[in-house]
């Protein structure tokens, strides 16, 4: 192992607070990954006991990601993606899906968890920064994200902005709307917003209560009506804002006989 690699891992360990659950690591646990700690697994189990549909939601969100990227890249022809709140890399990451559809796609990932950063750097080794890059930043501060992303993306050309499973971590509605409006204002006509977020239900309210009691970054659940505000002024792609499995399903889309309290949509600027 090189000295630089060892130093990088030590830096990641120094920044990690393994005693506090993190959404990216809890999601990794639900997906069967190994990049999680005892605190993540404990709260993950408690939440699943209250809301058994959570692992289904996580899988549905990954499938939604793939369908959105294939549609926007393959059918519309957009070749640039800004994926904020990317989480720990897993199978069928955004740039992999995009580049399987069309060559020359450029993708910028944004997250602010040290473990996500370490995995992203490892995943992108050997990938030209002109094609795929990673930005260590917080969604609540959109301007630094745009400035860093501009080193890879051309904001004079359409961009797919992806906000999947991250908006619920901005508790104040007006702040969340302002952040999304700020990001969209920087994108040209012909750009798209893909958003997915947990919706209030009896089980999800209990899950959110357990999550917030864990000491992790607080979560705020919204209703379909308040979530629809993120798409104000955009042209929603049919079927609109719906449960994730209902959005342009494909042959391998997972279904369940339980409601999926995770809504998603795609809007065109």
C-alpha positions in Angstrom: 0.0 0.0 0.0 1.4 3.4 -0.9 2.1 6.1 1.7 -0.5 8.3 0.0 -3.1 5.6 0.2 -2.4 4.9 3.9 -2.5 8.6 4.6 -5.8 8.9 2.8 -7.4 6.1 4.8 -6.1 7.5 8.1 -7.7 10.9 7.1 -11.0 9.2 6.5 -10.8 7.3 9.8 -10.0 10.6 11.6 -13.1 12.3 10.2 -15.5 9.4 10.7 -17.8 9.4 13.8 -18.6 5.7 13.9 -20.8 6.1 16.9 -23.4 8.2 15.1 -25.5 6.7 12.3 -25.0 8.1 8.8 -27.7 7.8 6.1 -25.2 6.6 3.4 -23.9 3.8 5.7 -27.4 2.8 6.9 -28.5 2.5 3.3 -25.4 0.5 2.5 -26.5 -1.9 5.4 -30.0 -2.2 4.0 -28.5 -3.0 0.5 -26.4 -5.8 2.0 -23.1 -3.9 1.9 -20.2 -4.0 4.3 -19.4 -0.3 4.6 -21.2 0.4 7.9 -20.7 0.3 11.6 -22.5 -1.0 14.7 -24.4 2.3 15.2 -25.6 2.2 11.6 -26.8 -1.4 11.9 -28.5 -0.9 15.2 -30.6 2.1 14.1 -31.1 0.4 10.7 -32.6 -2.7 12.4 -34.8 -0.5 14.7 -36.1 1.5 11.7 -36.9 -1.6 9.7 -38.8 -3.0 12.6 -41.0 0.1 12.5 -41.1 0.4 8.8 -40.5 -2.9 7.0 -40.8 -1.3 3.6 -37.5 0.6 4.0 -35.3 -1.9 2.3 -37.9 -2.0 -0.5 -37.7 1.8 -0.8 -33.9 1.7 -1.0 -34.0 -0.8 -3.9 -36.8 1.1 -5.6 -34.7 4.2 -5.4 -31.8 2.6 -7.1 -34.0 1.2 -9.8 -35.6 4.7 -10.3 -32.1 6.1 -10.7 -31.4 3.7 -13.5 -34.7 4.4 -15.3 -34.3 8.2 -15.1 -30.7 8.1 -16.4 -31.6 5.8 -19.2 -34.5 8.0 -20.2 -32.7 11.4 -20.0 -29.5 10.2 -21.6 -31.0 7.6 -24.0 -34.3 9.2 -25.1 -33.7 12.9 -24.6 -30.0 13.1 -25.3 -28.6 14.9 -22.3 -25.0 14.1 -21.7 -24.3 15.8 -18.3 -25.4 14.8 -14.8 -25.0 16.5 -11.4 -25.8 13.8 -8.8 -26.1 15.3 -5.3 -26.3 13.0 -2.2 -24.7 10.1 -4.1 -24.1 7.8 -1.2 -21.7 4.9 -1.0 -21.0 3.6 -4.5 -22.8 0.3 -5.3 -23.8 -1.5 -8.5 -25.1 0.5 -11.4 -23.8 3.8 -10.3 -25.0 6.9 -12.2 -21.9 7.3 -14.4 -22.0 3.5 -15.2 -25.6 3.6 -16.3 -25.1 6.8 -18.3 -22.0 5.5 -20.1 -23.7 2.2 -20.9 -26.3 4.2 -22.8 -24.1 6.8 -24.5 -20.4 7.5 -24.7 -19.0 11.0 -23.7 -21.3 11.5 -20.7 -20.0 13.7 -17.9 -21.0 13.1 -14.3 -20.3 15.0 -11.1 -21.0 13.3 -7.8 -21.6 15.4 -4.6 -21.6 14.1 -1.0 -20.0 15.1 2.3 -19.4 11.9 4.1 -15.7 10.9 4.5 -16.5 7.2 3.8 -18.4 8.1 0.6 -15.5 10.3 -0.5 -13.0 7.5 0.0 -15.0 5.0 -2.0 -15.7 7.5 -4.7 -12.0 8.2 -5.1 -11.3 4.5 -5.3 -14.1 4.0 -7.8 -13.0 6.8 -10.1 -9.3 5.8 -10.2 -8.2 5.9 -13.9 -11.3 7.8 -14.9 -10.5 11.2 -16.6 -11.7 14.1 -14.5 -13.1 15.6 -17.7 -15.6 12.7 -17.6 -16.4 11.9 -14.0 -15.6 13.9 -10.8 -16.5 14.0 -7.2 -17.2 17.1 -5.1 -17.0 17.0 -1.3 -19.8 19.5 -0.4 -23.1 20.0 1.4 -26.4 20.4 -0.5 -27.3 23.2 1.8 -24.6 25.3 0.3 -25.3 25.2 -3.5 -22.9 27.8 -4.7 -19.7 25.9 -3.9 -21.2 22.8 -5.5 -21.9 24.7 -8.7 -18.4 26.3 -8.8 -16.7 22.9 -8.3 -19.0 21.1 -10.8 -18.3 23.7 -13.4 -14.8 22.3 -13.7 -16.3 19.1 -15.3 -19.7 20.2 -16.6 -20.6 22.8 -19.2 -23.5 24.8 -17.7 -24.3 26.3 -21.2 -25.6 22.8 -22.1 -28.5 20.8 -20.5 -27.8 19.0 -17.2 -29.7 16.3 -15.4 -29.8 17.4 -11.7 -30.4 14.4 -9.4 -31.6 14.8 -5.8 -32.5 11.3 -4.7 -33.1 10.6 -1.0 -31.4 13.8 0.1 -33.9 16.5 0.3 -35.4 15.1 3.5 -32.2 16.1 5.2 -33.0 19.8 4.8 -35.7 20.1 7.5 -36.9 23.6 6.7 -39.2 23.6 3.6 -38.3 27.2 2.5 -34.6 26.5 2.7 -35.0 23.3 0.8 -37.0 25.0 -2.0 -34.5 27.9 -2.1 -31.6 25.4 -2.5 -33.3 23.6 -5.4 -34.3 26.9 -7.0 -30.7 28.1 -6.8 -29.3 25.0 -8.4 -31.9 25.0 -11.2 -31.3 28.7 -11.9 -27.8 27.9 -12.9 -28.9 25.3 -15.4 -30.0 26.1 -19.0 -33.3 25.4 -20.7 -33.6 21.7 -21.6 -32.2 20.6 -18.2 -34.0 18.2 -15.9 -34.6 17.8 -12.2 -35.0 14.2 -10.9 -36.1 14.1 -7.2 -37.2 11.3 -4.9 -38.1 11.7 -1.2 -39.7 9.8 1.6 -43.4 10.7 2.1 -45.3 10.8 5.4 -47.1 7.7 6.5 -47.8 6.0 9.9 -44.8 3.7 9.6 -42.5 6.3 8.0 -43.3 8.8 10.7 -42.2 6.2 13.3 -39.1 5.5 11.4 -38.2 9.2 11.2 -38.8 9.5 14.9 -36.3 6.7 15.6 -33.8 8.2 13.2 -34.0 11.6 14.7 -33.6 10.2 18.2 -30.3 8.5 17.2 -28.4 11.7 17.0 -27.9 11.5 13.3 -28.6 14.3 10.9 -32.4 15.0 11.4 -34.8 14.0 8.7 -38.1 15.7 7.8 -40.8 13.9 5.8 -43.0 15.7 3.4 -46.3 15.1 1.6 -46.7 14.6 -2.1 -48.1 18.2 -2.2 -45.1 19.8 -0.5 -42.8 17.7 -2.6 -44.5 18.8 -5.8 -43.3 22.4 -5.0 -39.7 21.3 -6.0 -41.0 20.9 -9.5 -42.8 24.3 -9.7 -42.2 25.9 -13.1 -41.0 22.7 -14.6 -42.7 20.4 -17.1 -43.3 17.1 -15.4 -42.5 14.0 -17.5 -45.4 11.6 -17.4 -46.6 9.9 -15.2 -45.6 12.8 -12.9 -44.8 12.6 -9.2 -45.7 9.0 -8.2 -44.5 6.1 -6.1 -41.1 5.1 -7.4 -42.1 1.7 -8.9 -44.9 3.5 -10.9 -42.5 5.8 -12.7 -42.0 4.4 -16.2 -41.6 0.8 -15.0 -39.4 -1.6 -16.9 -39.5 -5.4 -17.0 -37.2 -5.8 -14.0 -38.9 -3.1 -11.9 -39.6 -4.5 -8.4 -43.1 -4.3 -7.2 -44.7 -4.9 -3.8 -48.2 -5.3 -2.5 -47.4 -2.6 0.2 -47.6 1.1 -0.6 -44.1 2.5 -1.2 -43.9 5.9 0.7 -41.2 7.2 -1.5 -42.2 9.4 -4.3 -40.2 10.5 -7.3 -40.6 12.5 -10.5 -38.7 14.1 -13.4 -39.2 17.7 -14.5 -37.9 19.5 -17.6 -36.8 23.2 -17.4 
